[in-house]
Amino acid sequence: MASNGSKLVFTMYFLYFLKSVKNGKVYVGSTSKKPEVRLAEHNSGTNQWTRQNRPFKLVYFEKYHCINDAKSRELFYKTGVGKVVKRIIIESFEKFFR
């Protein structure tokens, strides 16, 4: 939260899934940037993994007021039961939003 004159400005944090159009691999990340901005950054090939797996499409995101919540959720989706939940979310997306 920051102050901008007399207004309070809240920073939102996001958890997001990007799916590779090329090979179907899913990237899970968290950020303070809008998911659409991160999508553009990943599609520009900012590192070796994104260059090799781009282009991506945004398939899901969640909003948080606290960075720790977004990071915790990212970790959840990368381990154990979270991987199953992630797969269900992505399958639902593909079923209803093709």
All heavy atoms as an XYZ file, in Angstrom:
817
protein
N       0.856     -1.169      0.000
C       0.000      0.000      0.000
C       0.899      1.227      0.000
O       1.849      1.307      0.755
C      -0.901     -0.036      1.230
C      -1.769      1.161      1.381
S      -3.002      1.024      2.698
C      -2.044      0.777      4.141
N       0.578      2.178     -0.847
C       1.343      3.412     -0.929
C       0.379      4.593     -0.877
O      -0.796      4.459     -1.170
C       2.141      3.450     -2.223
N       0.904      5.728     -0.515
C       0.097      6.935     -0.465
C       0.402      7.793     -1.683
O       1.551      8.005     -2.035
C       0.396      7.720      0.807
O      -0.365      8.904      0.835
N      -0.642      8.262     -2.334
C      -0.508      9.118     -3.503
C      -1.298     10.388     -3.197
O      -2.454     10.494     -3.542
C      -1.044      8.395     -4.740
C      -0.888      9.211     -5.997
O      -0.303     10.286     -5.984
N      -1.430      8.701     -7.086
N      -0.664     11.349     -2.525
C      -1.386     12.538     -2.078
C      -2.345     12.131     -0.983
O      -1.953     11.615      0.045
N      -3.631     12.320     -1.212
C      -4.632     11.942     -0.220
C      -5.242     10.570     -0.516
O      -6.083     10.103      0.224
C      -5.741     12.996     -0.187
O      -6.374     13.049     -1.454
N      -4.805      9.934     -1.598
C      -5.346      8.622     -1.962
C      -4.396      7.511     -1.531
O      -3.186      7.664     -1.594
C      -5.530      8.515     -3.480
C      -6.554      9.445     -4.045
C      -6.658      9.224     -5.543
C      -7.647     10.184     -6.167
N      -7.733      9.968     -7.608
N      -4.977      6.400     -1.126
C      -4.184      5.215     -0.861
C      -4.176      4.362     -2.122
O      -5.205      4.164     -2.753
C      -4.777      4.409      0.291
C      -4.658      5.029      1.671
C      -5.348      4.140      2.696
C      -3.205      5.208      2.054
N      -3.018      3.890     -2.492
C      -2.889      3.057     -3.679
C      -2.475      1.665     -3.215
O      -1.448      1.512     -2.557
C      -1.827      3.628     -4.651
C      -1.682      2.733     -5.870
C      -2.186      5.047     -5.052
N      -3.290      0.682     -3.540
C      -2.998     -0.691     -3.152
C      -2.342     -1.421     -4.308
O      -2.797     -1.358     -5.439
C      -4.290     -1.424     -2.760
C      -4.884     -0.937     -1.482
C      -5.834      0.073     -1.478
C      -4.477     -1.483     -0.278
C      -6.386      0.521     -0.296
C      -5.015     -1.039      0.915
C      -5.964     -0.036      0.909
N      -1.277     -2.127     -4.005
C      -0.631     -2.970     -5.000
C      -1.323     -4.315     -4.978
O      -1.496     -4.915     -3.915
C       0.862     -3.152     -4.678
O       1.481     -1.874     -4.666
C       1.538     -4.034     -5.701
N      -1.722     -4.780     -6.143
C      -2.317     -6.104     -6.261
C      -1.230     -7.067     -6.706
O      -0.322     -6.696     -7.446
C      -3.463     -6.105     -7.271
C      -4.651     -5.268     -6.865
S      -5.430     -5.787     -5.315
C      -5.927     -7.454     -5.693
N      -1.352     -8.286     -6.274
C      -0.431     -9.338     -6.661
C      -1.222    -10.435     -7.356
O      -2.399    -10.644     -7.054
C       0.311     -9.879     -5.433
C       1.098     -8.802     -4.750
C       0.553     -8.056     -3.710
C       2.378     -8.481     -5.187
C       1.264     -7.036     -3.113
C       3.097     -7.459     -4.596
C       2.533     -6.745     -3.557
O       3.244     -5.723     -2.980
N      -0.591    -11.092     -8.280
C      -1.286    -12.075     -9.095
C      -0.528    -13.398     -9.120
O       0.693    -13.425     -9.129
C      -1.409    -11.571    -10.540
C      -2.174    -10.304    -10.668
C      -1.529     -9.074    -10.589
C      -3.546    -10.317    -10.866
C      -2.235     -7.889    -10.706
C      -4.260     -9.138    -10.982
C      -3.599     -7.923    -10.902
N      -1.294    -14.458     -9.154
C      -0.801    -15.791     -9.445
C      -1.350    -16.104    -10.830
O      -2.507    -15.798    -11.108
C      -1.358    -16.757     -8.391
C      -1.218    -18.255     -8.581
C      -2.127    -18.915     -9.514
C       0.182    -18.695     -8.643
N      -0.562    -16.665    -11.730
C      -1.060    -16.889    -13.086
C      -0.530    -18.187    -13.685
O       0.524    -18.683    -13.273
C      -0.704    -15.710    -13.996
C       0.774    -15.471    -14.138
C       1.488    -16.018    -15.203
C       1.482    -14.720    -13.210
C       2.859    -15.812    -15.329
C       2.839    -14.512    -13.329
C       3.523    -15.053    -14.388
O       4.873    -14.870    -14.511
N      -1.294    -18.735    -14.626
C      -0.876    -19.892    -15.415
C      -0.770    -19.446    -16.861
O      -1.704    -18.847    -17.405
C      -1.918    -21.012    -15.409
C      -2.269    -21.615    -14.088
C      -3.373    -22.444    -13.993
C      -1.533    -21.392    -12.939
C      -3.735    -23.024    -12.804
C      -1.888    -21.977    -11.738
C      -2.997    -22.802    -11.669
N       0.351    -19.755    -17.478
C       0.520    -19.557    -18.907
C       0.694    -20.933    -19.528
O       1.429    -21.765    -19.001
C       1.757    -18.713    -19.211
C       1.825    -17.326    -18.596
C       3.139    -16.657    -18.991
C       0.649    -16.488    -19.024
N       0.040    -21.169    -20.656
C       0.175    -22.446    -21.341
C       0.856    -22.218    -22.682
O       0.473    -21.337    -23.446
C      -1.179    -23.109    -21.552
C      -1.063    -24.500    -22.134
C      -2.373    -25.231    -22.113
C      -2.150    -26.647    -22.630
N      -3.397    -27.396    -22.621
N       1.854    -23.041    -22.956
C       2.566    -22.953    -24.222
C       1.674    -23.433    -25.354
O       1.133    -24.540    -25.306
C       3.835    -23.804    -24.169
O       4.423    -23.890    -25.453
N       1.504    -22.595    -26.368
C       0.762    -22.981    -27.560
C       1.569    -24.014    -28.347
O       1.017    -24.892    -28.992
C       0.455    -21.734    -28.429
C      -0.204    -22.114    -29.737
C      -0.394    -20.741    -27.650
N       2.874    -23.930    -28.235
C       3.796    -24.791    -28.977
C       3.754    -26.244    -28.508
O       3.695    -27.163    -29.315
C       5.214    -24.235    -28.838
C       6.293    -25.030    -29.527
C       7.644    -24.359    -29.306
C       8.780    -25.137    -29.915
N      10.064    -24.449    -29.677
N       3.786    -26.449    -27.174
C       3.919    -27.815    -26.671
C       3.041    -28.161    -25.473
O       3.141    -29.251    -24.936
C       5.391    -28.100    -26.330
C       5.934    -27.125    -25.322
O       5.216    -26.581    -24.496
N       7.239    -26.887    -25.384
N       2.189    -27.235    -25.034
C       1.248    -27.516    -23.953
C       1.820    -27.421    -22.549
O       1.100    -27.640    -21.576
N       3.101    -27.093    -22.401
C       3.686    -26.947    -21.067
C       3.051    -25.756    -20.361
O       2.704    -24.755    -20.986
C       5.201    -26.763    -21.147
C       5.932    -27.998    -21.604
C       7.430    -27.771    -21.605
C       8.151    -29.013    -22.074
N       9.625    -28.814    -22.053
N       2.917    -25.875    -19.034
C       2.278    -24.819    -18.243
C       3.308    -24.175    -17.325
O       4.067    -24.855    -16.638
C       1.112    -25.384    -17.415
C       0.511    -24.310    -16.518
C       0.054    -25.973    -18.334
N       3.318    -22.849    -17.346
C       4.173    -22.057    -16.476
C       3.300    -21.467    -15.379
O       2.242    -20.897    -15.654
C       4.834    -20.926    -17.270
C       5.713    -20.044    -16.424
C       7.054    -20.358    -16.220
C       5.207    -18.901    -15.811
C       7.870    -19.561    -15.439
C       6.013    -18.102    -15.018
C       7.337    -18.440    -14.838
O       8.138    -17.650    -14.055
N       3.720    -21.596    -14.131
C       3.021    -21.014    -12.983
C       3.924    -19.937    -12.408
O       5.093    -20.193    -12.112
C       2.721    -22.077    -11.902
C       2.057    -21.443    -10.693
C       1.867    -23.196    -12.460
N       3.381    -18.730    -12.242
C       4.178    -17.638    -11.708
C       3.349    -16.696    -10.856
O       2.126    -16.774    -10.828
N       4.038    -15.800    -10.161
C       3.362    -14.754     -9.395
C       4.082    -13.438     -9.653
O       5.273    -13.425     -9.956
C       3.333    -15.096     -7.903
O       4.629    -15.273     -7.400
N       3.335    -12.344     -9.540
C       3.873    -11.043     -9.917
C       3.031     -9.914     -9.339
O       1.879    -10.130     -8.959
C       3.885    -10.918    -11.456
O       4.485     -9.685    -11.821
C       2.500    -10.987    -12.051
N       3.600     -8.727     -9.318
C       2.826     -7.527     -8.986
C       2.357     -6.833    -10.264
O       1.608     -5.869    -10.202
C       3.661     -6.559     -8.143
O       4.801     -6.151     -8.870
N       2.794     -7.328    -11.411
C       2.355     -6.782    -12.700
C       1.062     -7.463    -13.118
O       0.772     -8.578    -12.691
C       3.418     -7.035    -13.774
C       4.749     -6.387    -13.479
C       5.760     -6.759    -14.539
C       7.140     -6.204    -14.214
N       8.137     -6.605    -15.218
N       0.305     -6.803    -13.978
C      -0.902     -7.440    -14.503
C      -0.507     -8.681    -15.294
O       0.526     -8.685    -15.985
C      -1.680     -6.472    -15.378
C      -2.313     -5.348    -14.587
C      -3.178     -4.490    -15.456
C      -3.845     -3.427    -14.584
N      -4.745     -2.576    -15.368
N      -1.305     -9.741    -15.210
C      -0.961    -10.977    -15.918
C      -0.740    -10.777    -17.420
O       0.117    -11.437    -18.012
C      -2.157    -11.887    -15.650
C      -2.715    -11.398    -14.357
C      -2.500     -9.909    -14.385
N      -1.463     -9.859    -18.025
C      -1.301     -9.598    -19.454
C       0.091     -9.031    -19.759
O       0.671     -9.299    -20.809
C      -2.377     -8.632    -19.960
C      -3.786     -9.160    -19.847
C      -4.418     -8.979    -18.464
O      -3.762     -8.429    -17.545
O      -5.576     -9.398    -18.306
N       0.630     -8.254    -18.828
C       1.976     -7.698    -18.989
C       3.009     -8.826    -18.899
O       3.928     -8.910    -19.714
C       2.250     -6.607    -17.927
C       3.710     -6.176    -17.948
C       1.326     -5.419    -18.145
N       2.835     -9.705    -17.926
C       3.762    -10.833    -17.802
C       3.669    -11.754    -19.015
O       4.681    -12.267    -19.481
C       3.491    -11.629    -16.514
C       3.909    -10.897    -15.272
C       5.401    -10.602    -15.229
N       6.171    -11.826    -15.053
C       7.329    -12.076    -15.634
N       7.890    -11.193    -16.442
N       7.958    -13.213    -15.410
N       2.465    -11.943    -19.540
C       2.299    -12.752    -20.753
C       3.139    -12.171    -21.885
O       3.883    -12.896    -22.552
C       0.824    -12.812    -21.156
C       0.513    -13.464    -22.498
C       0.921    -14.934    -22.511
C      -0.972    -13.299    -22.820
N       3.050    -10.875    -22.089
C       3.829    -10.221    -23.146
C       5.328    -10.383    -22.897
O       6.096    -10.637    -23.830
C       3.456     -8.746    -23.244
N       5.748    -10.254    -21.647
C       7.164    -10.423    -21.323
C       7.629    -11.851    -21.617
O       8.694    -12.054    -22.201
C       7.418    -10.063    -19.859
C       7.277     -8.584    -19.583
C       7.373     -8.228    -18.114
O       7.381     -9.129    -17.241
O       7.451     -7.017    -17.828
N       6.836    -12.826    -21.213
C       7.200    -14.221    -21.481
C       7.222    -14.493    -22.983
O       8.104    -15.201    -23.475
C       6.231    -15.182    -20.790
C       6.441    -15.297    -19.315
N       7.529    -15.941    -18.754
C       5.701    -14.853    -18.272
C       7.443    -15.891    -17.441
N       6.343    -15.232    -17.119
N       6.265    -13.938    -23.705
C       6.221    -14.159    -25.154
C       7.359    -13.461    -25.892
O       7.674    -13.824    -27.019
C       4.866    -13.748    -25.731
C       3.833    -14.828    -25.525
O       4.148    -16.011    -25.443
N       2.576    -14.422    -25.427
N       7.991    -12.483    -25.250
C       9.147    -11.835    -25.878
C      10.422    -12.652    -25.668
O      11.469    -12.312    -26.216
C       9.320    -10.409    -25.345
O       9.759    -10.436    -24.005
N      10.329    -13.734    -24.872
C      11.474    -14.619    -24.682
C      12.515    -14.058    -23.745
O      13.687    -13.996    -24.082
N      12.111    -13.680    -22.552
C      13.019    -13.032    -21.607
C      14.065    -13.969    -21.024
O      15.046    -13.512    -20.457
C      12.234    -12.364    -20.458
O      11.394    -13.353    -19.845
C      11.387    -11.212    -20.970
N      13.866    -15.277    -21.136
C      14.902    -16.217    -20.704
C      14.869    -17.450    -21.600
O      13.997    -17.578    -22.465
C      14.752    -16.579    -19.211
C      13.465    -17.318    -18.927
O      13.092    -18.251    -19.625
N      12.774    -16.910    -17.880
N      15.800    -18.354    -21.399
C      15.934    -19.509    -22.296
C      14.677    -20.374    -22.307
O      14.206    -20.787    -23.370
C      17.143    -20.359    -21.902
C      17.377    -21.522    -22.850
C      18.614    -22.325    -22.506
O      19.335    -22.000    -21.587
N      18.848    -23.366    -23.269
N      14.091    -20.632    -21.131
C      12.903    -21.485    -21.068
C      11.748    -20.874    -21.840
O      11.070    -21.558    -22.610
C      12.505    -21.764    -19.616
C      11.519    -22.884    -19.522
C      11.805    -24.208    -19.419
C      10.095    -22.781    -19.555
N      10.641    -24.938    -19.389
C       9.581    -24.083    -19.465
C       9.200    -21.715    -19.656
C       8.221    -24.355    -19.464
C       7.848    -21.992    -19.662
C       7.359    -23.296    -19.571
N      11.508    -19.571    -21.658
C      10.383    -18.947    -22.363
C      10.651    -18.867    -23.861
O       9.731    -19.035    -24.655
C      10.033    -17.553    -21.791
O      11.174    -16.707    -21.855
C       9.525    -17.651    -20.377
N      11.893    -18.640    -24.259
C      12.218    -18.638    -25.697
C      11.933    -19.990    -26.323
O      11.429    -20.079    -27.436
C      13.688    -18.269    -25.918
C      13.961    -16.787    -25.892
C      15.351    -16.445    -26.376
N      16.420    -17.054    -25.590
C      16.900    -16.560    -24.443
N      16.409    -15.440    -23.950
N      17.876    -17.182    -23.806
N      12.254    -21.052    -25.614
C      12.075    -22.403    -26.153
C      10.625    -22.860    -26.166
O      10.271    -23.749    -26.935
C      12.908    -23.403    -25.355
C      14.392    -23.226    -25.534
C      15.192    -24.132    -24.611
O      14.689    -24.699    -23.650
N      16.481    -24.272    -24.919
N       9.787    -22.280    -25.323
C       8.411    -22.763    -25.177
C       7.339    -21.779    -25.634
O       6.158    -22.086    -25.566
C       8.167    -23.156    -23.719
C       9.012    -24.329    -23.311
O       8.761    -25.452    -23.698
N      10.068    -24.063    -22.554
N       7.716    -20.606    -26.088
C       6.735    -19.619    -26.534
C       6.167    -20.003    -27.886
O       6.774    -20.816    -28.587
C       7.360    -18.224    -26.572
C       8.442    -18.078    -27.600
C       9.037    -16.701    -27.547
N      10.220    -16.683    -28.407
C      10.982    -15.664    -28.605
N      10.733    -14.540    -27.992
N      12.013    -15.737    -29.399
N       5.025    -19.501    -28.254
C       4.205    -18.492    -27.577
C       3.334    -19.115    -26.477
O       3.055    -20.310    -26.487
C       3.335    -17.938    -28.699
C       3.155    -19.092    -29.625
C       4.466    -19.851    -29.565
N       2.924    -18.258    -25.561
C       2.066    -18.657    -24.452
C       0.714    -17.982    -24.563
O       0.588    -16.925    -25.188
C       2.691    -18.242    -23.108
C       3.972    -18.943    -22.807
C       5.188    -18.352    -23.134
C       3.982    -20.177    -22.204
C       6.385    -18.985    -22.857
C       5.175    -20.824    -21.925
C       6.375    -20.229    -22.255
N      -0.261    -18.585    -23.895
C      -1.549    -17.929    -23.713
C      -1.853    -17.938    -22.214
O      -1.450    -18.856    -21.495
C      -2.655    -18.617    -24.513
C      -2.917    -20.049    -24.130
C      -3.985    -20.678    -25.020
C      -4.162    -22.149    -24.667
N      -5.169    -22.792    -25.488
N      -2.510    -16.898    -21.754
C      -2.906    -16.802    -20.355
C      -4.158    -17.650    -20.174
O      -5.157    -17.436    -20.859
C      -3.193    -15.337    -19.989
C      -3.683    -15.059    -18.576
C      -2.616    -15.414    -17.547
C      -4.078    -13.587    -18.447
N      -4.082    -18.634    -19.271
C      -5.236    -19.507    -19.086
C      -5.931    -19.315    -17.751
O      -7.068    -19.740    -17.583
C      -4.879    -21.005    -19.277
C      -4.492    -21.274    -20.711
C      -3.797    -21.455    -18.332
N      -5.265    -18.641    -16.791
C      -5.879    -18.509    -15.466
C      -5.073    -17.516    -14.639
O      -3.852    -17.423    -14.796
C      -5.869    -19.871    -14.769
C      -6.470    -19.887    -13.402
C      -7.845    -19.853    -13.223
C      -5.664    -19.956    -12.269
C      -8.403    -19.876    -11.958
C      -6.206    -19.978    -11.000
C      -7.583    -19.940    -10.849
O      -8.137    -19.960     -9.595
N      -5.779    -16.771    -13.763
C      -5.065    -15.964    -12.772
C      -5.932    -15.737    -11.548
O      -7.152    -15.865    -11.605
C      -4.572    -14.635    -13.354
C      -5.640    -13.623    -13.657
C      -6.028    -12.702    -12.694
C      -6.238    -13.587    -14.889
C      -7.003    -11.757    -12.971
C      -7.212    -12.655    -15.182
C      -7.594    -11.730    -14.219
N      -5.270    -15.452    -10.441
C      -5.914    -15.116     -9.171
C      -5.306    -13.813     -8.679
O      -4.140    -13.546     -8.932
C      -5.662    -16.208     -8.121
C      -6.192    -17.568     -8.510
C      -5.755    -18.680     -7.546
O      -5.073    -18.402     -6.528
O      -6.088    -19.847     -7.839
N      -6.102    -13.003     -7.948
C      -5.636    -11.720     -7.398
C      -5.476    -11.815     -5.892
O      -6.296    -12.434     -5.223
C      -6.682    -10.631     -7.631
C      -6.722    -10.009     -8.956
C      -7.714     -8.848     -8.821
C      -8.072     -8.205    -10.081
N      -9.007     -7.113     -9.916
N      -4.446    -11.144     -5.379
C      -4.197    -11.106     -3.937
C      -3.775     -9.706     -3.517
O      -3.191     -8.968     -4.296
C      -3.085    -12.098     -3.553
C      -3.494    -13.524     -3.791
C      -3.194    -14.162     -4.987
C      -4.209    -14.220     -2.834
C      -3.589    -15.465     -5.222
C      -4.605    -15.531     -3.056
C      -4.294    -16.145     -4.250
O      -4.694    -17.429     -4.485
N      -4.054     -9.379     -2.258
C      -3.611     -8.105     -1.681
C      -2.231     -8.223     -1.062
O      -1.586     -7.220     -0.792
C      -4.596     -7.624     -0.602
C      -5.919     -7.232     -1.160
N      -6.139     -6.057     -1.821
C      -7.098     -7.888     -1.174
C      -7.388     -5.992     -2.210
N      -7.996     -7.089     -1.828
N      -1.776     -9.442     -0.830
C      -0.526     -9.686     -0.115
C       0.390    -10.560     -0.971
O      -0.029    -11.607     -1.469
C      -0.857    -10.384      1.206
S       0.570    -10.947      2.123
N       1.622    -10.134     -1.133
C       2.579    -10.894     -1.945
C       2.804    -12.295     -1.368
O       2.976    -13.266     -2.110
C       3.911    -10.134     -2.113
C       4.772    -10.824     -3.173
C       4.636     -9.994     -0.793
C       5.979    -10.039     -3.605
N       2.789    -12.407     -0.042
C       2.996    -13.720      0.573
C       1.893    -14.705      0.199
O       2.157    -15.898      0.020
C       3.117    -13.601      2.093
C       4.373    -12.886      2.508
O       5.374    -12.896      1.798
N       4.336    -12.238      3.660
N       0.663    -14.209      0.077
C      -0.443    -15.082     -0.332
C      -0.251    -15.559     -1.769
O      -0.467    -16.727     -2.079
C      -1.785    -14.359     -0.202
C      -2.165    -14.094      1.247
O      -1.592    -14.737      2.153
O      -3.042    -13.234      1.473
N       0.154    -14.656     -2.649
C       0.384    -15.029     -4.049
C       1.525    -16.036     -4.155
O       1.430    -17.030     -4.892
C       0.683    -13.792     -4.890
N       2.593    -15.825     -3.417
C       3.738    -16.742     -3.440
C       3.367    -18.116     -2.861
O       3.790    -19.153     -3.379
C       4.924    -16.155     -2.670
C       5.543    -14.952     -3.320
C       6.356    -15.358     -4.521
C       7.101    -14.177     -5.107
N       7.739    -14.525     -6.365
N       2.578    -18.106     -1.797
C       2.140    -19.367     -1.204
C       1.271    -20.160     -2.172
O       1.390    -21.376     -2.292
C       1.351    -19.120      0.089
O       2.184    -18.592      1.076
N       0.408    -19.448     -2.866
C      -0.463    -20.112     -3.840
C       0.352    -20.649     -5.010
O       0.074    -21.737     -5.518
C      -1.525    -19.124     -4.323
C      -2.676    -19.756     -5.016
C      -3.491    -20.601     -4.078
N      -4.729    -20.951     -4.766
C      -5.570    -21.841     -4.337
N      -5.353    -22.470     -3.195
N      -6.663    -22.111     -5.012
N       1.367    -19.902     -5.436
C       2.255    -20.382     -6.494
C       2.912    -21.688     -6.071
O       2.938    -22.662     -6.837
C       3.329    -19.331     -6.799
C       4.324    -19.770     -7.843
C       5.439    -18.753     -8.084
O       5.450    -17.680     -7.451
O       6.301    -19.045     -8.931
N       3.438    -21.730     -4.865
C       4.064    -22.942     -4.356
C       3.059    -24.095     -4.300
O       3.386    -25.227     -4.651
C       4.665    -22.685     -2.973
C       5.386    -23.865     -2.326
C       6.553    -24.339     -3.189
C       5.876    -23.475     -0.940
N       1.828    -23.806     -3.865
C       0.779    -24.828     -3.814
C       0.582    -25.479     -5.180
O       0.544    -26.702     -5.295
C      -0.535    -24.203     -3.324
C      -1.735    -25.094     -3.506
C      -1.936    -26.184     -2.671
C      -2.646    -24.843     -4.512
C      -3.041    -27.015     -2.845
C      -3.755    -25.660     -4.693
C      -3.954    -26.752     -3.858
N       0.472    -24.662     -6.225
C       0.216    -25.200     -7.559
C       1.417    -25.940     -8.143
O       1.280    -26.672     -9.114
C      -0.212    -24.093     -8.519
C      -1.637    -23.647     -8.324
C      -1.936    -22.319     -8.057
C      -2.690    -24.537     -8.416
C      -3.241    -21.897     -7.896
C      -4.000    -24.127     -8.243
C      -4.272    -22.811     -7.982
O      -5.568    -22.402     -7.820
N       2.582    -25.761     -7.575
C       3.785    -26.421     -8.076
C       4.092    -27.732     -7.348
O       5.040    -28.418     -7.702
C       4.992    -25.474     -7.963
C       4.923    -24.316     -8.938
C       6.132    -23.416     -8.799
C       6.136    -22.348     -9.874
N       7.301    -21.458     -9.765
N       3.308    -28.064     -6.336
C       3.583    -29.266     -5.544
C       2.308    -30.050     -5.257
O       1.206    -29.500     -5.273
C       4.242    -28.901     -4.197
O       3.382    -28.023     -3.479
C       5.587    -28.241     -4.385
N       2.462    -31.334     -5.009
C       1.418    -32.216     -4.500
C       0.032    -32.040     -5.089
O      -0.163    -32.069     -6.300
N      -0.930    -31.862     -4.198
C      -2.332    -31.740     -4.580
C      -2.545    -30.541     -5.498
O      -3.407    -30.565     -6.385
C      -3.230    -31.622     -3.324
C      -4.675    -31.343     -3.690
C      -3.134    -32.884     -2.482
N      -1.760    -29.499     -5.336
C      -1.886    -28.310     -6.173
C      -1.714    -28.615     -7.652
O      -2.366    -28.010     -8.501
N      -0.842    -29.565     -7.982
C      -0.669    -29.946     -9.389
C      -1.945    -30.550     -9.948
O      -2.298    -30.314    -11.109
C       0.490    -30.934     -9.530
C       1.851    -30.319     -9.342
C       2.943    -31.356     -9.558
C       4.315    -30.737     -9.416
N       5.376    -31.720     -9.652
N      -2.642    -31.317     -9.125
C      -3.919    -31.911     -9.549
C      -4.959    -30.816     -9.750
O      -5.673    -30.798    -10.755
C      -4.409    -32.952     -8.516
C      -5.780    -33.495     -8.893
C      -3.392    -34.069     -8.359
N      -5.036    -29.886     -8.803
C      -5.981    -28.773     -8.903
C      -5.675    -27.937    -10.141
O      -6.588    -27.550    -10.887
C      -5.960    -27.915     -7.620
C      -6.828    -26.684     -7.767
C      -6.374    -28.738     -6.417
N      -4.391    -27.665    -10.376
C      -3.978    -26.895    -11.561
C      -4.450    -27.587    -12.836
O      -4.990    -26.949    -13.739
C      -2.456    -26.732    -11.568
C      -1.907    -26.030    -12.809
C      -0.390    -25.925    -12.764
C       0.213    -27.290    -12.941
N       1.679    -27.290    -13.041
N      -4.251    -28.886    -12.921
C      -4.659    -29.635    -14.115
C      -6.176    -29.551    -14.321
O      -6.644    -29.351    -15.438
C      -4.227    -31.099    -14.005
C      -4.493    -31.882    -15.291
C      -4.131    -33.308    -15.111
N      -4.547    -33.560    -13.755
C      -4.947    -34.698    -13.200
N      -4.918    -35.712    -13.780
N      -5.345    -34.824    -11.996
N      -6.955    -29.646    -13.230
C      -8.412    -29.540    -13.319
C      -8.821    -28.154    -13.816
O      -9.698    -28.024    -14.668
C      -9.072    -29.866    -11.966
C      -8.875    -31.345    -11.649
C     -10.543    -29.478    -11.961
C      -9.218    -31.724    -10.220
N      -8.174    -27.121    -13.308
C      -8.471    -25.751    -13.746
C      -8.184    -25.606    -15.236
O      -9.005    -25.072    -15.986
C      -7.653    -24.729    -12.932
C      -8.160    -24.661    -11.494
C      -7.697    -23.339    -13.583
C      -7.263    -23.893    -10.547
N      -7.042    -26.093    -15.671
C      -6.662    -25.958    -17.080
C      -7.596    -26.769    -17.979
O      -8.034    -26.287    -19.028
C      -5.191    -26.347    -17.278
C      -4.309    -25.308    -16.596
C      -4.842    -26.461    -18.760
C      -2.871    -25.706    -16.466
N      -7.933    -27.987    -17.563
C      -8.867    -28.798    -18.355
C     -10.231    -28.121    -18.456
O     -10.863    -28.144    -19.502
C      -8.998    -30.194    -17.746
C      -7.771    -31.052    -17.953
C      -7.801    -32.366    -17.180
O      -8.766    -32.601    -16.425
O      -6.844    -33.148    -17.329
N     -10.679    -27.505    -17.363
C     -11.958    -26.780    -17.377
C     -11.893    -25.598    -18.330
O     -12.826    -25.345    -19.087
C     -12.313    -26.288    -15.972
O     -12.498    -27.375    -15.109
N     -10.780    -24.867    -18.284
C     -10.593    -23.744    -19.190
C     -10.701    -24.211    -20.637
O     -11.399    -23.612    -21.451
C      -9.235    -23.087    -18.949
C      -8.841    -22.096    -20.014
C      -9.336    -20.807    -19.992
C      -7.996    -22.470    -21.049
C      -8.989    -19.897    -20.978
C      -7.648    -21.574    -22.038
C      -8.146    -20.279    -22.002
N     -10.002    -25.269    -20.950
C      -9.983    -25.759    -22.328
C     -11.351    -26.280    -22.774
O     -11.739    -26.127    -23.914
C      -8.902    -26.832    -22.487
C      -7.523    -26.222    -22.387
C      -6.406    -27.236    -22.382
O      -6.661    -28.433    -22.115
O      -5.273    -26.825    -22.651
N     -12.088    -26.857    -21.850
C     -13.410    -27.380    -22.172
C     -14.411    -26.254    -22.454
O     -15.200    -26.343    -23.385
C     -13.912    -28.257    -21.020
C     -15.273    -28.864    -21.248
C     -15.675    -29.739    -20.087
C     -17.051    -30.318    -20.298
N     -17.481    -31.139    -19.153
N     -14.367    -25.199    -21.647
C     -15.397    -24.161    -21.733
C     -15.000    -22.941    -22.543
O     -15.857    -22.168    -22.948
C     -15.814    -23.733    -20.322
C     -16.505    -24.821    -19.564
C     -15.875    -25.438    -18.487
C     -17.762    -25.251    -19.923
C     -16.502    -26.450    -17.793
C     -18.398    -26.261    -19.234
C     -17.771    -26.868    -18.171
N     -13.717    -22.710    -22.784
C     -13.295    -21.464    -23.403
C     -12.471    -21.649    -24.669
O     -11.679    -20.803    -25.025
C     -12.508    -20.606    -22.402
C     -13.298    -20.246    -21.199
C     -13.061    -20.862    -19.979
C     -14.308    -19.304    -21.288
C     -13.809    -20.535    -18.859
C     -15.058    -18.974    -20.171
C     -14.810    -19.598    -18.955
N     -12.637    -22.725    -25.357
C     -11.907    -22.910    -26.621
C     -12.463    -22.039    -27.687
O     -13.500    -21.711    -27.916
C     -11.969    -24.365    -27.053
C     -10.886    -25.141    -26.373
C     -10.702    -26.449    -27.049
N      -9.665    -27.117    -26.289
C      -8.770    -27.880    -26.812
N      -8.777    -28.115    -28.083
N      -7.858    -28.443    -26.083
